[in-house]
Amino acid sequence: MIAMGLVFLLLGFFLQIPFLWSLGVVVLIIGVVLWTLGALGHAVGGRRHYF
C-alpha cells in the first residue's frame, strides 16, 4: 500500500490531478499505519501474517 500511495502521489503531482494526490496521501498513511502495527507484532485484521 505504501508503494501504491507513492505512485498515486507522483501521478497526481505530475498530471496535476488533485484527486490522485489526495488518494495517494490517504493510501500512504494507511500503508504506514498497517506497516507500523505489523512491525510491532500486533495482529491486523485478525491475522498476524499475510503471506
Secondary structure as GFF3:
##gff-version 3
##sequence-region A 1 51
A	DSSP	alpha_helix	2	14	.	.	.	ID=ss1
A	DSSP	alpha_helix	18	39	.	.	.	ID=ss2
###
